Each structure stands twice: as C-alpha cells, then as structure tokens.
Amino acid sequence: MDERVREHAEVLVDWSARVEAGDDVILVVGPEAHDLAVAVAEKLGERGANLLTMYGSGEITRAYLRTHDGDFDENPDFERALYERADVVLSIGGGRNTSAMADVPGETRQAYDGARTEIHEARFDTRWVSTVHPTRSLAQQANMAYEEYREFAYDAILRDWEALAEEMAQLKDLLDDGEEVRLVADGTDLRMRIDDRTGVNSAASVAYGSHNLPSGEVFTAPYATEGAVTFDVPMTLRGTPVRNVRLEFEDGEVVDYVAEQGESVIGAILDTDEGARRLGELGIGMNRGIDRYTDNILFDEKMGDTVHLAVGRAYDACLPEGETGNESAVHTDMILDVSEDARLEIDDKVVQRNGRFRWEDGF
C-alpha cells in the first residue's frame, strides 16, 4: 500500500474527524476506495471506535432512482435513526464513473433530495467529513494521467493544516468584523450582507467547523444579495457539464439565470424549493496546493485564486446560536476565477486583488 494512503487515513481520523475511543462511526466507502477504507479501519480500530461500513455507489443509486415511481417516503425512520445515533460519519468517494447519475431525470433527483431533508440534517449533526481516494475515474475527469492525479491529490490533502489554519484566520477575522462583501470580476458585480454572521476557518477539521478533506477555504453565510455573478469555472452538476452560469439577484433571490451549457440543470436546482434561489454560502479558496481545475468540487472550490457561491442550504456554523439561516434540500456550489481583473471588498476595503490577499506578496 502506498504510504500516502495511510497518511491520508491518519489525517482523516485524527485531524479531521477527531475520532475518540467509543465513538460510533459510519464509514461510507466508494467502489474504488478500498485501500483508503482499509487504512481508515485500521486507525479506527487503534482508537477503539465502533465501526459500521456502508457501500456508497452512484451506479446503485442510479439503478434505484431510474426504476422508482418518484413517490419517495419522507425521511425513512430506519435511515434517519442510523445517523441520529452516529457520532461520526466518514464518506470516502471513489467511484468507477463520475457521470453515473447523468441520466437520472432532474425531477426524480429533486423529489429524492426533497424527501430526505431530515436525514441530511441528522448527518450534519454528526462530526461528518467527506474525502476522496484518488481513482482512475477522477484522474480521467481531471484530464490527467493516474499517477499525475495522485500526486496532485496528495499535494492538496497532506498539507500542514495548522499553518494554513493560522493564515486563513486572518480572513476569518475580516469577515467576522465586516458588514458587507462586494465581489467584482468579469461579468460580476455582487453585494452580500454578512453582519451577524461567523466565518468558518475551514482547515479540514471539525474542530474548525470544517467537514471536507482536502479543505482550505474560509466561508460564511451571506444574505440580502444584490447584483449579478458569472461562474466561469467549468464543472459538472448532476452528471451534466455546466459552463458560464450567470445568476441575477434581487432582494436576495435569483430572479434570472442563463448558462452557456447545462442551463436546464441550473433551472432544476433553483426549482428544488424556495431556499434554492437564495445564497447559502460565500467561500474563498486558499489552498495553494490545488493548482488546477479538476471538475471536482471538493478540490476546485478550495483552489487559491477562486471564489465560490452556493445556492441553497446555509451551514449552522455561520449563524448566531438559535438562528435559522437559509433552508433548502440542496447546497450547490459554483466557482469563479478571480486571478485577473477581480477584487473582493469588505466594507469598501479591498482585501483581495487578482487572487492575492493584502498580507501576501504581489497584492
């Protein structure tokens, strides 16, 4: 086994999920993630945790959804109870086909997601962390050789997370003290309120309110959005390529949208529920170990020189205690490149210009 697989498992169990003896852990494993799952199981055994392993396959989900009549039971008790009893949920992606769900009708996926809101909430109440094992399908999606992709993935995952957390804390402090963010780039001029919100220093650990490995972003939950934004980073949503999405906001809601490619998918996402037309997240990528787009949101949204916005659900970690933010069955991220002719302002002060922060060389 590649020693980096064991290092990946150690980071996931110790740094990211902070697993302790006696924790009840659900491990969801993709079809091609066997090696990482074995390494994680070894670490969980060393910690004295309780392990339940589940198989997560896009092809299995596709088979189920393609044959279902679309009248889904709302939040099945057996599945909700599983997550309600868990302390930790570790999801290891690694499928055979990154487009396995491409031919599932949008309305079916919408109905399925909408019927599982409480299940999603129960999972989000655990110390959940999602990661991926570098696979040939992910390498192919990224248009990279397999060996090249593994080097890329581990550069992003096996970082000095404590040092990066210290750097990102500078941006978190600026967001926490701010009232309004303005984002300006080609085809973009967007204003968002952030007062009474808390920025999350997403340093790949639940101790920082972070649930992705790799991570390397600072995010918050904006509201009262006004203006327009163009997402120019190519991506795949629901198995469909999406290119150059433009959203226009008035009074906090999307009032118009267009896309060069994949417009019907954007429409289906926005029509999921009322909350799907509002922003749930503003995220700023700060992981310089991610140096190229790979058509994988787990990596791409963390890349330095990018900003991403998500329509749909807002994370509770960004909200005052007892306050409910934007609610939705979806949380869909889209990304724009801010490396050229772009700036990010907080309360009319530029904190990032052309991808560089004001504490970095070249600002």
N, C-alpha and C positions, 0 to 999 in steps of 0.2 A: 504494500500500500504506500502511495506517495505520502511522505511525512507531512506535507502541507494539508492533507486531508485530516490528519489527527490534530494539527494546529487549528484548523477551521473548527473542528468539533470542540476543542478546548475553549476557543473564543466564544462559541455559541452558548455552551453550557455555563461557563464561569463568568465571563464578562457580560454577555448579552442578556441571558435569562436569569442569572444569579440563582441557579438551582441549589437547593439545600436538601439535606437529609430529610426523608419523609414526604417530600413534595410529590403530589400526584401529577404525572407528566403525560400528556398526549403527544406522540410523535407521528406526524403525518408525512409519509415518505412518497416521493415521486418514483415512477418506474425505473429511472436510470440513476437514482440517488443512493443505491445500495451501499457503496463503500462509506459514504459520509454517515449514513444511518447506523452502520456497524460501529464506526468510531464514536458517534454520539451515544449509542447504547452502552459502550464501554465506560464512557465518562459518567453517565447516569448511574451505572452500577457502582462505580467508585464513590459517588456522592451518597449512595444509599437511598436514591429516589425510587418511586414506584412508576413503572413504565407500562403504557398501553400504546401499541403501534397500530396505525391505520394506514391504509393504502390510498394515495391520492392520485387519481389519473384523469386527465382531461378526456381520454377516449371512453372511459367508463361513464363519466358524467354526460358526455355527448350521447352515448347509447341510451341512457336513461331519459334524457330530455327530448331526444328525437322521437321517442315512442310514447311519451306521456301525453295525456289529453290536455295538459295545461292547467287543470284544476288541482293545484297543489294544496296539501294540508298546510294550514298555517302554523308555523313553528312547532313541528312534531315534538312531543314531550320527550321521547327517548333521546333525541339528539340534543335538545336544549339541556336536558338533565346531565348529559355527559360533560358538556362544557361548564355547566354550573358547578359541578363537583371538582373540576380540574384546578390545579394551581398554576400550571404552566402548559402552554401549547407551543410546540416547536414544529414549524412547517418547512420541509426541505423540498423545494421544487427541483425538478429534473425529469421532464417528460420526453417521450420519443418524438413528439410532433408538436411544435409550438402553435400550430394552427388547427389543433384537433377539434376545436369548438367552432370553427369558421362557418359551418353550415347549419348551426342551430339557430332557428328563427329568433329574431330580436325580441318579439313579443313573448316567446317562451322563456327566454332568459330573464326578461323583465318580470314576468309573473313569478318565476322561481326565486329571484332575488327579493322581490317584494314580500313573499311569504315567509322569509327567513330572517326578518329584521331582529327578532328577539334572540335568535341563535347567534347572529353576528354580535349582538350586544353582550351576550354571555361569554363569547370568546374574547371580546375586547376587555372584559373584566378580569381576565387572567394575565399572567406575565407571558404574553404571547410574543414570539419572534419568528419572522419569516426569513429564510435564506435560500440559496440555490447551490446545488452541486454543479460544477461546470461539466456540461454534457456536449455531445456532438451536435445535437439539435440546436442548442443555444449558440454554439460556435457557428453553425450554418446560418442561423438567423442574423448573427452579427457580421456575416460575410468574412469570417476569419477561419484560419486553419485551427484544428482542435488544440494542438499544442500551444499555438499563439493565444488562443482564447483562455486556456488555463492560466497562462502567465498573467494575462490581463485580469482575470477574475481574482486571483490571489493577491495581486498588487492592490486591488480595491478592498479586499476582505481582511488581509493580515497587515493591518496598519498599527501605528502607535496611537491607539484610540484615546488615551489620556491626554497626549499632547494636542491632538486635534480638538478634543473637548475644550481645552483651555483657549484655543484660538477662536472657536465658534462662540464661546461665552461672550466675546466682545460684541458680536452681532445680536445675540440674545438680549443683552443689556440695552442696546439701542432700540430694539423692537419693544421691549417691556416698558421703556420710558416714553415711547412715541404715541402719537395720536392718529397720524395719517401716513400712509405709504403711497408714493406715486411711482409708477413704472413707465418708463418711456423707452421705446425702441422702434424699429421699422414696423409700421402698421399697428403700433401700440401706444396708447396714452390712457392709463388706467389709474384711478384713485380708489383707495380702500381705507376704511376706518379700522384701527387696531387698538384704540384705547380700551382699557379694562380687559385686555387680552394678555396672555402669557406666552412668550416664545418658548419653544422646546428646543433645547440643545441636543439634537438627535445624533448622539455619539455611539450608536449601535448597542445601547444598553437600556434595559427597563429602568435602571437607576436614574437615567436621564430622560425618562419618558419616551424612549426610542424603541422601536419594535422591528427594525429592519437590519439585516447584516448582508451586504455592507450598508452603511449609512454614511453620514457626513453632510448634513443639511441643518439649517435652522428654519423652523416653520411656526406659523401661528394661524389663528382662525379669523380672517378678515370679515367685515360686513359693510353694508352701505356702499356697495361697489358701483362706480360710475365710470363710463368710458368704453373703450374697445381694446381688445388684445388679440394679437395674431400669434398662434403657436406654429413655429416654423421647423421644429424638430420632428422628423418622420417617426411614426410609431404605429403599432398595431393594437387596435382595440377590438375586443370580442372576436379575434381571429381575422379582422379586416384591416388592411392598410389604410392609414389616415394621414392626410397631408394638408398642411397650411389651413388650419382651422382658425376662423375669426369669430369671436363672440362679442356682441354688443350688450352692455349692461345699462339699465335704467332703474333707479330705486332699488338697487341690489339684486335685480333679476336679469337673466338673459332674455332679451327681447328680440334678438335676431341672431342668426348664425349662418355661416356658409363654410364650405370646405372644398378644396380642390379635389380631394378624393376621400371617400368614406363619409359623405355628408349624412347618409341615411343612418349610419351607426351613431353619429353625434345626436341626431334627432331622437333616436330611440333612447339614448341615455338621458337626455334632457326631459323626456316624457315619462320617465320612470315614476316620479312623484313630484310634489310641489317643491321639495327641498333640492331636487336635482338641478334646478335652474338658478340656484344660489351658490356662491363660493363656500367651500368648507375649509380650504387651506391655501395659504401662500407659503411656498417653500423656496429657499435659496440654497443652491448646491455649493458645497465647499470641499468635496473630496477630490483632491488633485491627483489621486491615484487612478481616477477614472478619466481617461484622456481621449475617449472617442464614444460615439453613439453606437449602441448595440441592439436597438429595438427591444430593449428590456427595461421596463420602468424601474425595476429595483436598482439598476445601475444608473440609468440615464438621468433620472431626476436628482441624483446626488452629485453629478459632474460639476466641477468648477466651471464658471462662466455660463451658468444656466439659472433660470428661474422657472419654477413650475407653479401652476394653479390647479386646484382640484374642485370640480363641481360636485356637490353632494354633501355627505356627512362631514361634520366638524368633529375633531377629537376633543374629548372632555379635558385633556391635559392643558388645553389652551384657554379654558374658560374659568371664570370665577366659581368657587365652590357653591354648589347648589343651583347653578345656572345651566340651562339647556341651550346649546347652540343650534346651528342648522342641522336638521334631522333629515335623513334620506336613506334609502336602501342601497344607494351607490356612493362610491367615492372614486371618481375618475380623474386621474392626473393628466395634464397636458403641459408641454415644455416649450420654452422659447430660449433661443441662443442670445445671450447678452454680451458677447465678446467684442462686438463692434457697434459703434453709434448707439449706445444704450446707457441708461443710468437708472439707478434706484435711489429714491429720495425718501427720507423720513423727516416729516415736518419741515419740508422745503430745504433740507440739507442733504447734499449728495453723499451717500455712504459707499456707493459702488459705481464705478465708471468703467465701461468696457470690460467688465468681468473682474476688475481689480478693486479690492476694498481699500479704504482710506488708510489702513495701517500696513498695506503691502507696498513693496517697491513697484513703481510703474503706475501708481494711482494718478 
